[in-house]
Amino acid sequence: MKLPILSGKEMVKILLKEGFAILDQKGSHIIMFREKDGIKRKPVVPQHEDIKKKGHS
């Protein structure tokens, strides 16, 4: 199954709906945070047009 290519803005919107909060921004990267069931998550989302899959150009 192929995953869709998303922009950073779209990814932040999805994570906000999933209960994440924006913690900080450093340059062009937004740091988000969520704690659920004692598990802390802290994804970093680059603010680029399209978020490319790792290892692909």
N, C-alpha and C positions, 0 to 999 in steps of 0.2 A: 504494500500500500504506500503510495506516495503522499508525503506530507505537503501541505500548501506552503508556499513561500509567503511570509508575513513581513510587514514593516514593523519597526520598533514600536511605533505608535499603536498599531493593532495588537501587538503582544502585550503592551502595558494595559490596554483596555481589557483584554481577556484576563490577565492576572488580577486586576482590580475587581472584576466580577467574581473571581474565585477567592476573594477575601484578603488579597495581598494589599499592603500599603506602600506608598513611596516613602522610602527612608532617607535617601540622599541622591544627589546627582553630581558626578565627577566628570567634567568634560562632556562627551557625547554619550555617556553611559548612565542609566538610571538604576539605582540600587533599591530593590524592593524587599519587603519582609513580611513573613507570616509565621505565627506560632499556632500549631493545632495539635492537640493530643500530646503535648509535651515535646513535639518535634519542631525545631526552628528551621525555616527555609529562608534563604537570602539570595534569590536570583539577581543577576546583573543583566540588564537588557540594553544592548547597543541601540542608539537612535539613528539608524541608517534607513535608507529607503526600503531595502529588502534585507532580511536576516538570512544569510546564506547558510546552508548546511555545512557543518564542520568537515573539512577535507574535500570539499567541492568548490569549483570556481564558477 
